[in-house]
């Protein structure tokens, strides 16, 4: 099978490796689509020093083979069915995992394959083997949309961290890909209203067309109705300031966006204290989030909206072009289809 490996900043190669063997509790999946996330873009651009990396963790595919024990599971997807995959392993033994907080597992990535590549999802390839517990049926949908299971699980986790409930007023800071997903999911789950704050005029117009109740620049945040929950999907001092203006007294701010070496978040202690604000972080996802994400994909209510977020599609042989586009230009999701 072929597998793309980022070997150094700006360098990627297609390797020939054996199709992985299937254990009793595992599933072999023929990869249908893999979205290129910020992690892969950072690896290619040299902003993450983890090489050689078998990357790609937003994955969908068709079940090719099911291990003997996995086949006995009542809800195991049948051979040939389309599935979305949790490509990032958890150790199950660290303090976070043992406390049910596997989103912050200390060993999310880093297993070394026989070819020396560090497995960081390894979805930019033709086949993958995963434990049955990390394979989720999605029904009949576009494989590129099915590959959005992972970012949708991240959004569901963000909503849980923020205590979101139907009927809440929501403000989303940032109208990039994850901002678009927060808008789509909170509207689908019956938010009372969803407003978006974005400084880029082009993205502002796009998210207004996507169904935001209001879309404003940071200078106009004070025009918005106070939000029960504010989701900050882009890390900057300006974003934190916008969130503090947007949130209602007693409300919650979820710091969803960010990356290593990002700007420090500045919070006025007295304001947080006096207004009884809750400020929390949200990172990655947990099994319950995957269950909800798969249900969203199976339900079909978001499919048409999610398809509009596919910026471009490339074959596996064109993976370098896909990485260049993601690392160098503003996109929603670039998808590689082996």
C-alpha positions as CSV (number, residue, x, y, z in Angstrom):
1,X,0.0,0.0,0.0
2,X,1.0,3.6,-0.5
3,X,1.4,6.0,2.5
4,X,2.4,9.7,2.4
5,X,5.1,10.7,4.9
6,X,6.2,14.2,5.7
7,X,10.0,13.8,6.0
8,X,11.0,17.4,6.7
9,X,9.6,20.9,6.3
10,X,8.4,21.2,2.7
11,X,9.2,17.6,1.9
12,X,6.8,14.7,1.5
13,X,7.2,11.3,-0.1
14,X,5.0,8.4,-1.0
15,X,6.2,5.1,0.6
16,X,5.3,1.6,-0.3
17,X,4.6,-0.3,3.0
18,X,2.7,-3.6,3.7
19,X,-1.0,-3.5,4.2
20,X,-1.4,-3.9,8.0
21,X,-2.5,-7.2,9.6
22,X,-5.9,-7.2,11.3
23,X,-6.0,-8.3,15.0
24,X,-9.0,-10.0,16.5
25,X,-10.5,-6.8,17.9
26,X,-9.5,-4.6,15.0
27,X,-10.9,-3.4,11.7
28,X,-9.1,-2.9,8.4
29,X,-10.4,0.1,6.5
30,X,-9.7,1.1,2.9
31,X,-9.3,4.9,3.2
32,X,-11.8,7.0,1.2
33,X,-10.9,10.5,2.2
34,X,-8.5,12.4,4.6
35,X,-8.9,16.0,5.5
36,X,-5.7,18.1,6.0
37,X,-5.9,19.8,9.3
38,X,-3.8,22.5,10.9
39,X,-1.5,19.8,12.3
40,X,-0.5,18.5,8.9
41,X,-0.1,22.1,7.6
42,X,2.2,22.9,10.5
43,X,4.3,19.8,9.9
44,X,4.7,20.6,6.2
45,X,5.5,24.3,7.0
46,X,8.0,23.4,9.7
47,X,6.1,24.8,12.6
48,X,6.1,21.3,14.3
49,X,9.4,19.4,14.5
50,X,8.1,15.8,14.3
51,X,9.7,13.9,11.4
52,X,9.2,11.7,9.6
53,X,5.5,11.9,10.2
54,X,2.8,9.6,8.8
55,X,0.1,12.3,9.2
56,X,-3.6,12.7,8.5
57,X,-6.1,12.2,11.3
58,X,-9.5,13.3,9.7
59,X,-10.3,10.0,8.0
60,X,-13.2,8.1,6.4
61,X,-13.2,4.8,4.5
62,X,-14.9,1.6,3.7
63,X,-14.7,-1.4,6.0
64,X,-12.5,-4.0,4.3
65,X,-12.0,-6.7,7.0
66,X,-13.2,-7.2,10.5
67,X,-11.3,-9.2,13.2
68,X,-12.9,-12.3,14.7
69,X,-13.8,-10.8,18.0
70,X,-14.9,-7.4,16.6
71,X,-17.2,-9.2,14.2
72,X,-19.3,-10.4,17.2
73,X,-20.1,-6.8,18.3
74,X,-23.8,-6.0,17.8
75,X,-23.1,-2.6,16.3
76,X,-20.0,-3.4,14.3
77,X,-20.2,-1.8,10.8
78,X,-20.5,-4.4,8.0
79,X,-17.8,-5.0,5.4
80,X,-18.2,-2.4,2.7
81,X,-19.9,0.2,4.8
82,X,-18.7,3.8,5.0
83,X,-17.2,4.7,8.4
84,X,-15.5,7.7,10.1
85,X,-12.4,7.0,12.1
86,X,-10.8,8.1,15.3
87,X,-7.2,8.0,14.1
88,X,-5.5,9.3,17.2
89,X,-4.7,6.6,19.8
90,X,-5.0,7.1,23.6
91,X,-2.7,5.3,26.0
92,X,-5.5,4.4,28.5
93,X,-3.0,4.4,31.4
94,X,-2.0,8.0,32.1
95,X,-3.6,10.1,34.8
96,X,-5.9,11.8,32.3
97,X,-7.1,8.6,30.6
98,X,-7.7,7.0,34.0
99,X,-9.9,10.0,35.0
100,X,-12.0,9.7,31.9
101,X,-10.3,12.7,30.3
102,X,-8.7,11.0,27.3
103,X,-8.8,14.2,25.2
104,X,-5.7,15.3,27.1
105,X,-3.9,12.0,27.1
106,X,-0.2,12.4,27.4
107,X,0.5,10.0,24.5
108,X,-2.0,11.1,21.8
109,X,0.4,10.5,19.0
110,X,3.9,9.1,18.4
111,X,3.8,5.4,17.7
112,X,6.7,4.5,15.4
113,X,5.9,2.2,12.4
114,X,8.2,-0.4,11.0
115,X,9.3,2.0,8.2
116,X,10.5,4.5,10.9
117,X,7.6,7.0,10.4
118,X,5.9,8.4,13.4
119,X,2.2,7.6,13.1
120,X,0.2,10.8,13.6
121,X,-3.0,9.5,12.2
122,X,-1.5,8.0,9.1
123,X,-4.7,8.7,7.1
124,X,-2.8,10.0,4.1
125,X,-2.6,6.5,2.7
126,X,-4.6,3.6,1.3
127,X,-5.3,1.4,4.3
128,X,-5.4,1.7,8.1
129,X,-6.1,-0.7,10.9
130,X,-7.8,0.5,14.1
131,X,-9.4,-0.9,17.2
132,X,-13.1,-1.6,16.5
133,X,-14.0,1.0,19.3
134,X,-12.6,3.8,17.1
135,X,-14.6,3.0,14.0
136,X,-18.0,4.7,13.5
137,X,-20.7,4.0,10.9
138,X,-22.0,7.1,9.1
139,X,-24.5,5.7,6.6
140,X,-24.7,7.0,3.0
141,X,-22.8,10.3,2.6
142,X,-20.0,11.9,0.7
143,X,-16.7,10.4,2.0
144,X,-15.2,13.9,2.2
145,X,-18.0,14.8,4.6
146,X,-17.6,11.5,6.5
147,X,-13.9,12.5,7.1
148,X,-15.2,15.5,9.1
149,X,-16.2,13.1,11.9
150,X,-13.0,14.1,13.8
151,X,-13.4,17.9,13.7
152,X,-17.1,17.4,14.5
153,X,-16.2,15.4,17.5
154,X,-13.9,18.3,18.6
155,X,-16.8,20.7,18.2
156,X,-19.1,18.4,20.2
157,X,-16.4,18.3,22.9
158,X,-16.2,22.1,22.9
159,X,-20.0,22.3,23.3
160,X,-19.9,20.0,26.3
161,X,-17.0,21.9,27.9
162,X,-19.1,25.1,27.5
163,X,-22.3,23.6,28.9
164,X,-24.2,24.4,25.7
165,X,-27.9,23.6,25.8
166,X,-30.7,24.1,23.3
167,X,-32.1,27.6,23.6
168,X,-28.7,29.2,24.5
169,X,-27.5,32.3,22.7
170,X,-24.1,31.7,21.2
171,X,-21.3,33.8,19.8
172,X,-18.5,32.3,17.8
173,X,-15.2,34.2,17.5
174,X,-13.6,33.4,14.2
175,X,-15.2,32.4,10.9
176,X,-12.6,29.8,9.7
177,X,-13.3,26.1,9.3
178,X,-13.8,25.4,13.0
179,X,-15.9,28.6,13.4
180,X,-18.1,27.4,10.6
181,X,-18.5,24.0,12.3
182,X,-19.4,25.6,15.6
183,X,-22.1,27.7,13.8
184,X,-23.5,24.7,11.9
185,X,-23.6,22.4,14.9
186,X,-25.0,24.9,17.4
187,X,-27.7,25.9,15.0
188,X,-28.6,22.3,14.3
189,X,-28.8,21.6,18.0
190,X,-31.3,24.5,18.4
191,X,-29.4,27.4,19.7
192,X,-31.6,30.4,20.2
193,X,-29.3,32.5,18.0
194,X,-25.7,32.3,16.7
195,X,-23.6,35.4,16.1
196,X,-20.1,35.4,14.6
197,X,-17.2,37.8,15.0
198,X,-14.6,37.9,12.3
199,X,-12.1,40.6,11.0
200,X,-11.7,39.2,7.5
201,X,-14.4,40.7,5.3
202,X,-14.5,37.7,2.9
203,X,-15.0,35.2,5.6
204,X,-17.5,37.5,7.3
205,X,-19.6,37.5,4.2
206,X,-19.3,33.7,3.8
207,X,-20.4,33.0,7.4
208,X,-23.3,35.4,7.1
209,X,-24.5,33.4,4.0
210,X,-24.1,30.2,6.1
211,X,-26.9,31.3,8.4
212,X,-25.3,33.3,11.2
213,X,-28.0,35.6,12.9
214,X,-25.4,38.4,12.9
215,X,-21.8,38.6,11.6
216,X,-19.7,41.6,12.7
217,X,-16.1,42.7,12.9
218,X,-14.4,43.0,16.3
219,X,-15.2,46.7,16.5
220,X,-19.0,46.0,16.5
221,X,-19.1,43.2,19.1
222,X,-21.0,45.4,21.5
223,X,-23.9,45.4,19.1
224,X,-24.6,41.7,19.6
225,X,-27.0,40.3,22.2
226,X,-25.2,38.9,25.3
227,X,-24.2,35.3,24.7
228,X,-24.7,32.4,27.1
229,X,-21.6,30.7,25.6
230,X,-18.8,32.2,23.5
231,X,-16.6,29.9,21.5
232,X,-13.2,31.4,20.7
233,X,-11.9,29.5,17.7
234,X,-8.9,31.7,16.9
235,X,-6.1,32.5,19.4
236,X,-5.3,36.2,19.8
237,X,-5.5,38.9,22.4
238,X,-8.2,40.6,20.3
239,X,-10.3,37.4,20.3
240,X,-10.2,37.3,24.1
241,X,-11.3,40.9,24.3
242,X,-14.1,40.2,21.9
243,X,-15.2,37.2,24.0
244,X,-15.3,39.3,27.2
245,X,-17.5,41.9,25.4
246,X,-19.8,39.3,23.9
247,X,-20.4,37.1,26.9
248,X,-23.4,37.6,29.2
249,X,-22.9,38.0,32.9
250,X,-22.7,34.4,34.3
251,X,-21.8,33.1,30.9
252,X,-19.1,30.8,29.7
253,X,-16.1,31.4,27.4
254,X,-14.6,28.4,25.7
255,X,-11.0,28.8,24.4
256,X,-11.1,26.3,21.5
257,X,-8.5,27.7,19.1
258,X,-4.8,27.9,19.7
259,X,-1.5,26.2,19.1
260,X,2.0,25.8,20.5
261,X,3.8,29.2,20.8
262,X,0.6,31.2,20.4
263,X,-0.1,34.5,22.0
264,X,-0.8,34.5,25.8
265,X,-4.4,35.0,26.8
266,X,-5.0,38.0,29.0
267,X,-7.9,37.8,31.4
268,X,-9.0,40.6,33.7
269,X,-9.3,38.8,37.0
270,X,-11.7,41.2,38.6
271,X,-14.1,41.2,35.6
272,X,-14.2,37.4,35.6
273,X,-14.8,37.4,39.3
274,X,-17.4,40.1,39.4
275,X,-19.4,38.9,36.4
276,X,-19.1,35.2,37.5
277,X,-17.7,34.2,34.2
278,X,-16.5,30.7,33.5
279,X,-13.5,30.4,31.2
280,X,-12.5,26.9,30.1
281,X,-10.4,25.3,27.4
282,X,-11.4,22.6,25.0
283,X,-9.0,20.2,23.2
284,X,-9.5,17.2,21.0
285,X,-12.4,14.8,21.8
286,X,-13.5,11.8,23.9
287,X,-15.6,8.7,23.0
288,X,-19.0,10.3,23.8
289,X,-18.1,13.1,21.4
290,X,-17.5,10.6,18.6
291,X,-20.8,8.9,19.3
292,X,-22.6,12.2,18.9
293,X,-20.6,13.2,15.8
294,X,-21.3,10.0,14.1
295,X,-25.0,10.5,14.8
296,X,-24.9,13.9,13.3
297,X,-23.3,12.5,10.1
298,X,-25.8,9.6,9.9
299,X,-28.7,12.0,10.4
300,X,-27.9,13.8,7.2
301,X,-29.1,17.2,8.5
302,X,-25.6,18.8,8.1
303,X,-24.4,17.0,5.0
304,X,-25.2,19.7,2.5
305,X,-23.7,22.4,4.7
306,X,-20.6,20.4,5.3
307,X,-20.0,19.8,1.6
308,X,-19.7,23.6,1.1
309,X,-16.6,23.5,3.4
310,X,-14.6,21.2,1.1
311,X,-12.3,23.7,-0.6
312,X,-10.5,21.2,-2.9
313,X,-9.9,17.5,-3.5
314,X,-6.6,15.9,-4.5
315,X,-5.5,12.3,-5.3
316,X,-2.9,10.8,-3.0
317,X,-0.3,11.3,-5.8
318,X,-1.0,15.0,-5.4
319,X,-0.6,15.1,-1.7
320,X,2.2,17.7,-1.9
321,X,-0.1,20.1,-3.7
322,X,-2.8,19.6,-1.1
323,X,-0.3,20.3,1.7
324,X,1.0,23.4,-0.1
325,X,-2.5,24.8,-0.5
326,X,-3.4,24.2,3.1
327,X,-0.1,25.6,4.5
328,X,0.0,28.6,2.2
329,X,-3.5,29.9,1.6
330,X,-6.8,30.4,3.6
331,X,-8.9,27.3,3.1
332,X,-11.7,25.5,4.9
333,X,-10.8,21.9,4.2
334,X,-8.6,20.4,1.6
335,X,-9.3,16.6,1.2
336,X,-7.0,13.9,-0.2
337,X,-8.8,10.9,-1.8
338,X,-6.5,7.9,-2.4
